[in-house]
Amino acid sequence: MMDSMRNKWVLTGFIWSAVILITLYNSSEIKRLKLAREEIETLRMDEQFWRQHSESTAGITAEGNRLFLDVESVDLGLLTIDNHVKKLSSDLSLPPVVINKQPVTASDGQVPVDISFTGSFADAFRWFKSLDKEMPFLKAINLKISIDPVSNKAVTTGSYFFRYRIKTGDGAQESSGGI
């Protein structure tokens, strides 16, 4: 009789162990499915966001790309700046513009450039407005307009950071310094 009772308890223990194991397995599967469902929902919301905002993000990306000049080398970029500035001063009928380039530091993505010229206040205003519009990759750091007492003309000097990105051979761009 004891053997039959002991066999019944072993069978009962085995059945309860199986029930507990199946319950643990089911709860882990429920958690896994819940996490998968949340991930799918997050991806769906991300996709919806990108569809709704693709035009504005493309515009922001394009505007951000304008803030850097893509060049093959820093010297070529400085030569491009020199040509742009001379063309701009010629288009605005300004007197010659003087450009002083500072030594290039170890590829931080920006080079200090000083630009100066002599003209009227109206010339200086037109100059800054055109420079900001045509060369957004030049970030103004320090601007100074003073009157020359001898010629009674405005002497305009400005310090800028020329922001650039080096193009690699395959058309990709190396990361460069921040804004």
C-alpha positions as CSV (number, residue, x, y, z in Angstrom):
1,M,0.0,0.0,0.0
2,M,2.9,2.3,0.8
3,D,4.4,1.6,-2.6
4,S,1.1,2.5,-4.4
5,M,0.8,5.7,-2.3
6,R,4.4,6.7,-3.0
7,N,3.9,6.0,-6.8
8,K,0.8,8.3,-6.7
9,W,2.8,11.1,-5.0
10,V,5.7,10.7,-7.5
11,L,3.2,10.9,-10.4
12,T,1.5,14.0,-8.8
13,G,4.9,15.6,-8.3
14,F,5.8,14.8,-11.9
15,I,2.6,16.3,-13.2
16,W,3.0,19.5,-11.1
17,S,6.6,19.9,-12.3
18,A,5.4,19.6,-15.9
19,V,2.7,22.2,-15.2
20,I,5.2,24.6,-13.7
21,L,7.7,24.1,-16.5
22,I,5.0,24.7,-19.2
23,T,3.8,27.8,-17.3
24,L,7.4,29.2,-17.2
25,Y,7.8,28.5,-20.9
26,N,4.5,30.1,-21.8
27,S,5.3,33.2,-19.7
28,S,8.8,33.6,-21.4
29,E,7.1,33.2,-24.8
30,I,4.5,35.9,-23.9
31,K,7.3,38.3,-22.9
32,R,9.2,37.6,-26.2
33,L,6.1,38.1,-28.3
34,K,5.3,41.3,-26.3
35,L,8.8,42.7,-27.0
36,A,8.6,41.8,-30.6
37,R,5.2,43.5,-30.9
38,E,6.6,46.6,-29.3
39,E,9.6,46.6,-31.6
40,I,7.3,46.3,-34.7
41,E,5.1,49.2,-33.4
42,T,8.2,51.3,-32.9
43,L,9.4,50.6,-36.4
44,R,6.0,51.3,-37.8
45,M,5.9,54.7,-36.0
46,D,9.5,55.5,-37.2
47,E,8.5,54.7,-40.8
48,Q,5.4,56.9,-40.5
49,F,7.5,59.7,-39.1
50,W,10.0,59.5,-41.9
51,R,7.2,59.4,-44.5
52,Q,5.6,62.5,-43.0
53,H,8.8,64.5,-42.5
54,S,10.9,63.4,-45.4
55,E,10.6,66.7,-47.2
56,S,11.6,68.8,-44.2
57,T,14.5,66.5,-43.3
58,A,15.7,66.7,-46.9
59,G,15.6,70.5,-46.7
60,I,17.5,70.5,-43.4
61,T,20.1,68.2,-44.7
62,A,20.6,70.3,-47.8
63,E,20.9,73.5,-45.7
64,G,23.4,71.7,-43.4
65,N,25.5,70.6,-46.5
66,R,25.6,74.3,-47.6
67,L,27.4,75.2,-44.4
68,F,30.5,73.2,-45.5
69,L,32.5,73.4,-48.7
70,D,33.4,70.0,-50.1
71,V,37.1,70.2,-51.2
72,E,39.8,67.9,-52.2
73,S,42.4,69.7,-50.0
74,V,42.4,72.7,-47.7
75,D,44.7,74.7,-50.1
76,L,42.2,74.2,-52.9
77,G,39.4,75.3,-50.6
78,L,41.3,78.4,-49.7
79,L,41.9,79.1,-53.4
80,T,38.2,78.7,-54.0
81,I,37.4,81.2,-51.2
82,D,39.9,83.6,-52.7
83,N,38.3,83.4,-56.1
84,H,34.8,83.7,-54.7
85,V,35.7,86.8,-52.6
86,K,37.4,88.5,-55.6
87,K,34.4,87.7,-57.9
88,L,32.0,89.0,-55.2
89,S,34.0,92.3,-54.8
90,S,34.2,92.7,-58.6
91,D,30.4,92.1,-58.9
92,L,29.7,94.7,-56.2
93,S,32.2,97.2,-57.6
94,L,34.2,97.2,-54.4
95,P,37.9,98.2,-54.1
96,P,40.3,95.3,-53.8
97,V,39.7,92.9,-50.9
98,V,42.6,91.7,-48.8
99,I,42.5,88.0,-47.7
100,N,44.8,86.7,-45.0
101,K,44.8,83.0,-44.4
102,Q,45.9,81.7,-41.0
103,P,48.0,78.5,-40.7
104,V,46.0,75.3,-41.1
105,T,45.6,73.3,-37.9
106,A,45.5,69.5,-37.9
107,S,42.3,68.8,-39.9
108,D,39.7,70.2,-37.6
109,G,37.5,71.2,-40.4
110,Q,37.8,74.9,-40.1
111,V,40.5,77.4,-41.1
112,P,40.6,81.0,-39.8
113,V,40.5,83.6,-42.6
114,D,40.7,87.4,-42.3
115,I,39.0,89.6,-44.9
116,S,39.3,93.3,-45.1
117,F,38.5,96.2,-47.5
118,T,37.9,99.9,-47.6
119,G,34.7,101.4,-48.9
120,S,31.5,103.1,-47.8
121,F,29.1,101.8,-45.1
122,A,26.7,100.9,-47.9
123,D,29.4,98.9,-49.6
124,A,30.1,97.1,-46.3
125,F,26.5,96.3,-45.8
126,R,26.1,94.9,-49.3
127,W,29.3,93.0,-48.9
128,F,28.2,91.2,-45.7
129,K,24.7,90.5,-47.1
130,S,26.1,89.0,-50.3
131,L,28.8,87.1,-48.4
132,D,26.3,85.5,-46.1
133,K,24.1,84.5,-49.0
134,E,26.7,83.2,-51.4
135,M,29.2,81.7,-49.0
136,P,27.4,80.2,-46.0
137,F,30.5,78.0,-45.3
138,L,32.3,81.2,-44.0
139,K,31.2,81.7,-40.4
140,A,31.7,85.2,-39.1
141,I,33.6,85.3,-35.8
142,N,34.5,89.0,-35.5
143,L,33.4,91.9,-37.6
144,K,34.7,95.4,-37.3
145,I,33.9,98.6,-39.2
146,S,35.8,101.8,-38.5
147,I,36.2,105.2,-40.1
148,D,39.6,106.1,-41.7
149,P,40.0,109.8,-40.6
150,V,42.2,110.6,-43.6
151,S,40.0,109.2,-46.4
152,N,36.7,109.4,-44.5
153,K,36.0,105.8,-45.7
154,A,34.8,102.8,-43.8
155,V,37.6,100.2,-43.1
156,T,35.9,96.8,-42.8
157,T,37.7,93.8,-41.3
158,G,36.2,90.5,-40.6
159,S,37.5,87.2,-39.1
160,Y,35.8,84.1,-40.4
161,F,36.1,80.4,-40.0
162,F,36.2,78.6,-43.4
163,R,34.3,75.3,-42.8
164,Y,35.2,72.5,-45.1
165,R,34.9,68.7,-45.6
166,I,37.6,66.8,-47.4
167,K,36.2,64.7,-50.3
168,T,37.8,61.2,-50.6
169,G,38.5,59.5,-53.9
170,D,35.3,57.5,-53.9
171,G,33.1,60.6,-53.6
172,A,32.4,60.2,-49.9
173,Q,33.3,62.9,-47.4
174,E,35.5,62.6,-44.4
175,S,34.0,63.9,-41.2
176,S,35.4,67.3,-40.2
177,G,35.1,69.8,-37.4
178,G,31.8,71.1,-36.0
179,I,30.0,74.3,-36.5
